[in-house]
Amino acid sequence: MKRGLKCGISLGVFVYTVLRDSFLRLLGMSTKGTCVILYYHSVPSSQRERFARQLDVILRYAKPVAVGERLTFAPRMHYAGITFDDGFENFAEVALPELAKRKIPSTMFVIADATGKAFGPYGRPEKVMSVEQLRALPQDLVTIGSHTLTHPYLPGLPEQEAAHEIGRSREQIQLMLNRSVLLFSFPFGGFSEKLIDYCRQAGYQRVFTTLPRLAFEDSGEFAVGRVRVDPDDSPLEFRLKIAGAYRWLPWAFALKRKLMPLSSSPVARTNDARSDLLASGHSVIQDPIGQ
């Protein structure tokens, strides 16, 4: 029900955008270029064909870009960046061959302490890539970023712990892979201005949230929004997501906080998030699968 409502509102946003842009073109006015950053988690082998079809849709309606680069957008062009969180092994086995076939760049955000182990809810963990597998990823197609040391909900941690998760994870991944790590994504989408400042202090050049905004509307944007996608999204959902039609959601979140001020306090948000994570089987790092 909730998913269908979001899709329906997003369809309205999409239709409005198409009509608005068509009207502007009739007036001889050019619309500016736009960009959406997508983020996946797991791409199981059973969903490889669906994932491949999604990549073809991206190529049909957008120009893929590497999200770590400084980008300049041509008028009337639409761009899409592809990212992955958590570093699951099926990225190398399933997703990467399809991305490489189409020469689409991507970014993988790695949980530093999870490499070579398993990660996910109890009873449903997935294998994470080893250091050797991460090193073997083609650097011309895959950029490595940090997703903290242990994947905690950062706003729920004491400030010193949160800063350690942010900064130490970068140092650890750089040592493991012998390459520079300049990008970071927030676990569970939990961030604040203070946490963003910690990321700046740690030396990151760009960080990524889970707010489904259009990306790079400001050329100097440091904290960039992303839209979650999954291989089992319906064709309509996926088309709307890559078009940026879910960009109304941050305004809906802000309105909810305004109408329900108690739930928008930092303590309440942290407690609610912890409850949600525990209820859904809070993802944790576990022993390697098979041991």
N, C-alpha and C positions, 0 to 999 in steps of 0.2 A: 504493500500500500504506500509506504513512505517513499520507496524507490520509484514507484510509478508516478507519484506526485512530483518528485524532483524532475523526472524525465519530462512530464507534461509541461511544467513551468519552463524548463530549459528549451523545449520545442517552441514555446511562445517567444522566448528571447531570440532564438535562432531566426524565426520568421521575421521578427521586428528588425533584426540586424540586416537581413537580406534586403528587405524593403527599403530600409534607410539608406543602405549603400547604393542601391539601384537609383533611388531618387537623387542622391548626391551626384552620381555619374551623369544623370540627365541634365543636371545643372552645370555640368562641366567641372565639377569639383572632384578632386582625387582623395580617396580615403588612405589613411596611413597604414603601414604594414603592422601585422599583429602576430603574436606568438603564444603558443600554449606549451607548457612543459608537462609531460605525462609521467606517471610513475607506476611501475609494476612491482609486484613482489615475486611470486612463484609462477613459473610457466611449466607445468607438468607435461610429460611427453604425450599424454592423452589429449592435450589441448594445443599441440604444435600446429596443426592445420588452421585452427581458429586464430592463433597468434599470427601465423603467416598471412592470413587474409586481412588481419588488422593492419599489418605493415603495408600491404598493398593499398589499403584505404588511405593511410597516411600519405603515401607517395602520390596518390591521386589528388588529394585536396590540400597538401601542405608541402613545404620544402623542409626536410630534416636538417637540424643544426646541432652542433656540439654545444652543450649548455655552459661549458666553462669559458668559451671564447667571448671576446668583446664583439658584439654583433651590431650590424647596421641593417635595418630593414627597408626594403624597397617599397614604395607606395603600392597599395592594393595587393601586396603579397601576404600570404599566410605561412607561418613557420611552425614547426613542431620539434621539440626536443624530447628524447626518450631516456628515462632514468629507471633504475632498479634499486630497491632497498633490500638489505639483509645479506646479499651475497650467496644465495642458494646455488648449489651445484648444478641444478637444471638450467641455470643461465648459460653455462659453458656447453652443456650437452644439447640443449633444445633451442634456447633463444638466440644465442650467438650465431649458429650456422645460418639461421634465417636473416638475421641482421647483416651478416657478412655478405650473403648472396646478393643483397640489395645495396650494399655499401652504405648502410645507415649507421651513423655514430651513436654511441650510448654512453651513459655514465653509471657505474656500479658503486653504491654506497655500502661500505663494508663495516661490520661490527668487529672491531679489532680482536677481542677476546674469544670470538666464536669461530675463528678460522679452523677448519678441519674437524669441527664438532657438529652438533645438531642444534637447531634453534626452532622454537615454536611452542605452542601450548602443550602441556603434558598430554601424552597419548597421541599427539599429532605432530611430532617434530619433523623437520626436513634437514637434510644434510647440507652443510655449508661448505663452500669451496675451501680447499687447503691453500696454504701459502704458495705451494708449487703451482697449483692451478691458477691462482691469481697472477703469478709471475708470467705464466704462459699466455695470458690474454693479450691479443694484439694491441699494442699501444696506439696505433694509428686509428683504431676503431673504438677502443674502450678506455675511458678515463676512470680512474679510481678515486673515490671520495671517502670521507669518514662518516660513520653512522653511530659514533660513540664507542666506548670500550665494551659496555655490557647491555646496551639498549634499554636504559631506564627511562621513565617519564621525568624528564629533566626539571620541569617546574615543581615537582614534588620533592626534590633533593635540597639539602643545605647548599648554599651558594658555592662553598669551597669544593664540595663533591661534584657539583654540576660543571664547574670550571675545569676540574680534573678530567672528567669524562670527555669534555670537548677538546681540551688541549693535548692530553696524553694520548688519546686515540690517534690524533694526527701524527705525533712523533712515532708511535709504535708502528703504524702502517708504513710510514716512510722508511723506517729501519727494515721492516720485513721485505719491502718490495724494492728498496733502493730507487725510489722515484718521488718526486714532489707531490704532495697532497694539498690541494688548494680549495676543495669543495667539501661541503658538509650538509647533511640533512638531519632534521630533528625527528627522533623516534616518537611514534604516536602523534606526530604533529604538534607536540607540546613545546611552545616557545614563548619568549617575552622579550622586551627591549633589553633587559639586563643580559639575558642569554645570548642575544644577537651581539651585544657588546663584547661578551666573552669570546665569541667566535672571531671578532675582529682582532682582539688582543692575541688570540692563538695563532694568527697568521693566515686565516682563510681569506680567499678573495671573493667568495660568493657562498651563500647558504640558502637552503631550500626548505620551505614549509609545506604543509598540505592544504593550504587555503587555495581553492580553485580559481585564482585570479588569472587574467591575461598577464603574461610575463613580459618583462623588459619594457613596460610603458615609459619608464624612466631609464635612460641609457646608463645611469650610474647606479642602478638598483643593486643593492647588496643582498637583501632578503627577497627571494623570488618564490612566488606561489606555484603550486603544481596541482594537477588533476589526477586523481586515482583512476586507473583503468585495470581491467582484468581480462584474461582471454575469454571468459564466459560472459562478458558484457554482450547485450543484444546489439545487432547492427545499428539500430537507431540510437541507443545510448552512446555507443562508441563514436558515431558520427557527430553527435551533439557535443561530446566531450572534446574531440579534437578541434571542433569549430570554436570552442571557448564559450559555449552556451550555458555552462554551469557557473559562469562568473557572477551570477546574482547571489550565490550562496553566502559569501562573506557578509553581504548586507543583511541577509536573513539572520545570520549568527549575531550581528551587531544589534539588530532589532530585538532579538530574543533576550540579549543581555540587558537592553534598556528596559524591557517590559518585566524582566525577572531579575532585578538587581542583586538579590541575595545569592542567586546561583552564579553571578558573574564575579563575586569576590574571589581573590586568589585562593583562599583556603577552601571555599566551597568548590571551585573548579578542580583543585587538586584532589579533594576527597571524592568528587563525582568521577573523575578520571580513574582513580584507583579502584573504585567500586566497579566501574565498567570493565576495566582490564581484568579484575579478578573474576567477574561474572562470565567473561568470555574466555577464560582460560589464559591468564596473563602469559605472554610469550617469554620464555627463559632459555638461557644457554644450557645445554645438556651434554652428557657424555656422547662421544661419537656413536652413530647408529651402528648396531651390530656388536657393541661391546657390553 
